[in-house]
């Protein structure tokens, strides 16, 4: 009978990439909601989120988070700028 937890890890495991991706998505969305109505490009967001870091993985994580948030309808790409959608802004106001 196979073990459902062969590595013996406690759940939730913070080393699982999807957990880190979700944290990055929350951070990127929060940053852009706080920056609204300023218009920022993907490189500007990446530089702000990765201040002091120079590794590819950190930059890639921010870009991946932006793609996921655009796909989910929470961010919108317009002329090279990344903007929160009306739905994201509405949620932000409700959460306050």
RAQUIVEN-V136583 format. One record per residue. N is the residue number from 1. RES is the residue in one letter. PSI is psi in degrees with one decimal (* if undefined). OMEGA is omega in whole degrees, 0 to 359 (999 if undefined). Layout:
n=N res=RES psi=PSI omega=OMEGA
n=N res=RES psi=PSI omega=OMEGA
//
This chain:
n=1 res=X psi=118.6 omega=182
n=2 res=X psi=147.1 omega=179
n=3 res=X psi=135.3 omega=180
n=4 res=X psi=-10.2 omega=179
n=5 res=X psi=70.1 omega=187
n=6 res=X psi=-24.0 omega=180
n=7 res=X psi=-9.0 omega=179
n=8 res=X psi=26.0 omega=182
n=9 res=X psi=149.3 omega=173
n=10 res=X psi=148.2 omega=179
n=11 res=X psi=145.8 omega=351
n=12 res=X psi=145.2 omega=183
n=13 res=X psi=116.1 omega=182
n=14 res=X psi=-10.5 omega=180
n=15 res=X psi=-8.3 omega=180
n=16 res=X psi=126.6 omega=184
n=17 res=X psi=-33.8 omega=182
n=18 res=X psi=-30.9 omega=176
n=19 res=X psi=-43.2 omega=178
n=20 res=X psi=-38.5 omega=178
n=21 res=X psi=-42.5 omega=180
n=22 res=X psi=-39.6 omega=178
n=23 res=X psi=-42.5 omega=180
n=24 res=X psi=-41.2 omega=178
n=25 res=X psi=-44.9 omega=178
n=26 res=X psi=-43.3 omega=181
n=27 res=X psi=-44.0 omega=180
n=28 res=X psi=-46.3 omega=180
n=29 res=X psi=-45.6 omega=179
n=30 res=X psi=-42.0 omega=179
n=31 res=X psi=-45.4 omega=181
n=32 res=X psi=-33.7 omega=176
n=33 res=X psi=-40.2 omega=178
n=34 res=X psi=-33.4 omega=182
n=35 res=X psi=-18.3 omega=182
n=36 res=X psi=132.3 omega=16
n=37 res=X psi=12.3 omega=177
n=38 res=X psi=143.8 omega=179
n=39 res=X psi=122.9 omega=183
n=40 res=X psi=148.6 omega=175
n=41 res=X psi=167.2 omega=178
n=42 res=X psi=-46.5 omega=178
n=43 res=X psi=-35.9 omega=178
n=44 res=X psi=-42.5 omega=178
n=45 res=X psi=-44.5 omega=180
n=46 res=X psi=-44.4 omega=179
n=47 res=X psi=-42.2 omega=181
n=48 res=X psi=-41.0 omega=183
n=49 res=X psi=-23.1 omega=184
n=50 res=X psi=31.6 omega=181
n=51 res=X psi=123.2 omega=179
n=52 res=X psi=-11.4 omega=179
n=53 res=X psi=143.4 omega=180
n=54 res=X psi=6.9 omega=183
n=55 res=X psi=150.1 omega=181
n=56 res=X psi=-36.7 omega=184
n=57 res=X psi=-39.7 omega=180
n=58 res=X psi=-43.7 omega=179
n=59 res=X psi=-42.5 omega=180
n=60 res=X psi=-38.0 omega=180
n=61 res=X psi=-40.4 omega=179
n=62 res=X psi=-44.2 omega=179
n=63 res=X psi=-38.8 omega=177
n=64 res=X psi=-40.3 omega=179
n=65 res=X psi=-41.2 omega=179
n=66 res=X psi=-43.8 omega=178
n=67 res=X psi=-44.0 omega=180
n=68 res=X psi=-42.3 omega=181
n=69 res=X psi=-34.2 omega=174
n=70 res=X psi=-45.2 omega=179
n=71 res=X psi=-31.7 omega=180
n=72 res=X psi=-6.7 omega=179
n=73 res=X psi=18.1 omega=180
n=74 res=X psi=-20.6 omega=174
n=75 res=X psi=156.7 omega=181
n=76 res=X psi=133.4 omega=175
n=77 res=X psi=125.7 omega=181
n=78 res=X psi=107.8 omega=178
n=79 res=X psi=35.7 omega=180
n=80 res=X psi=-5.0 omega=179
n=81 res=X psi=150.9 omega=178
n=82 res=X psi=123.3 omega=182
n=83 res=X psi=144.9 omega=173
n=84 res=X psi=143.5 omega=178
n=85 res=X psi=169.4 omega=177
n=86 res=X psi=-36.0 omega=179
n=87 res=X psi=-42.4 omega=179
n=88 res=X psi=-41.0 omega=179
n=89 res=X psi=-39.1 omega=178
n=90 res=X psi=-45.4 omega=178
n=91 res=X psi=-42.7 omega=181
n=92 res=X psi=-42.1 omega=178
n=93 res=X psi=-38.2 omega=179
n=94 res=X psi=-35.6 omega=184
n=95 res=X psi=-17.4 omega=182
n=96 res=X psi=* omega=999
//
